[in-house]
Structures are given as structure tokens and as C-alpha cells.
Amino acid sequence: MVLTGLLGGAVATAVWAAVPEVMDHPRLVGMGMAILMLGQSVGYSIGPAVFSRLVQTLGWADAGYAWIPLALAAATVGWFVEVR
């Protein structure tokens, strides 16, 4: 659990720090931060509701397995992001 807390904080920090590196022009950094904040807020709002519904219908283990395709899709998208 301690490692999960440490890694979760590191991922959020790396994502926030990567926005200026990913944007093509410095004037677009604000837009990139806004998109990041929107996606993060939507995830924090919808994620618990969706996961709790999955736990009710599938159980804990299967609800966790249901997120694997989403995690793989996110890792694939992250792999193809071009950083300067």
C-alpha cells in the first residue's frame, strides 16, 4: 500500500510536468493544463461511480480485471506521445 501511494504521487507529478514538454508551442501550455485538469476531474468524478457499480455486479476481483483494457489503452497512448 505504501508503494501504491508513492507511485501514484509520482505518476501525477510526472504527468503535470510533462505537459509543457508535450505541447508544440509555449502559448499552448495553458490549454494543455486545462485539458489535463478536465480529464483528471472527470476521472475522479465518474471513476468511483463506475467502479462501485462494477463491484456490485461482478465482485471485487472481476471489477479490478475490468479496468485492465483501459490501463493498456492508456499505456499504449502514452507510449506514442512525442516529447520534445
N, C-alpha and C positions, 0 to 999 in steps of 0.2 A: 504494500500500500504506500509505503514511503517512496519507493521508486516511481510509482504511478504519479504521485504528487509532484515529484521533481521533474519527471519527463513532461508532464502536462504543462508545467510552467515554462519549460524550455521551448516547447513547440510554439506556444503562444508568443513568446518573446521573439523567436526566430521568424515567425510569420509577420509580425508587426515590423521588424527590422528589414525584412525583405521587400516590402512594398516600394520604397524609393529605388531599390536596385532593379525591380522588375519593370517599372514604368519607363516608357521611352523618353519622356521629356520631363524635366523638373516641375513644370507647371501642372502636370497630371498627377502628381503625388497626392494632392488633396482628394482628387476623385478616387484614386486607388484606396486611400484610407477610408473614404466613405463607403466604398463597396465592401471592403473588409469588415467594417463595423456593422453594415447592414446584414451581411451574411452571418456574422457571429451572433447578432441579436436574434435573427430568425431561427438559427440553430438552437440557441438557448431557450427560445420560446416554444418551438414546435417539438424539439427532440424529446424532452421528458414526457410530453403527452403521447407521442407515438410509441416511445419505448414502454411506457406503462401499459398501453393497450396491447402491445405485443406480449408483455409478461402475463397479462390476464388471459390471453388466448393461447399462447404457446408454452408458457413457463419460462423460468429464468435462463436456462441453458440455450434453448432454441431461440429466445429473443436476442440473446447475445450473438448467436450464429447468424441471425438475420441481418446484422449490421456488417458482416464481412464483405459482401459485394460493394457496399457503399465505401468502406475503407479501401478496398482495392481500386475502385474507380478514383477516389481522391488521390491515392498514391500514384496512379498512372498519370493523372492530370499534373500532379506536382513534378513528376519526372520530366515532363515535356515543357515545363516553364523555362523560358530563356532568360537567364540572368546576365546582365552586362559583365 
